[in-house]
Amino acid sequence: MSIYKVGKTSEDGYIKVFDGIERKTLVYGDNTLLTEFKLEKGKILPAHSHPEEQTGYLVSGQIILIINGERHEIKPGDSWAIPGDAEHGAETIEDSVAVEIFSPVRKDYIPK
């Protein structure tokens, strides 16, 4: 029998990442982890990298996604895939919500 998890909507569980940027782990399994990011207009997600591959989808708002120095205007409905270890960051043009998947699972994003 397979074991599964179901994530339910809630305003609880958001963690402040930077000023005006919050994330919440929605659900995770053995190989993937799903997160939601809330980003306030005018805030910056500094350039960083990590070994996990990251794919995302912009639900609402507008951001500039910077991957390996290349700028991409991202609007609702746009998606992206960032290879592991690629440097990336973002500038928030409007209040935004993004959903992202990490593989393998980011151990530091598993709720305590």
PyMOL commands that set and color helices and strands:
alter all, ss='L'
color gray80, all
select helices_A, chain A and resi 107-109
alter helices_A, ss='H'
color red, helices_A
select strands_A, chain A and resi 15-18+21-28+33-39+44-48+53-67+70-74+79-82+88-103
alter strands_A, ss='S'
color yellow, strands_A
deselect
rebuild
show_as cartoon
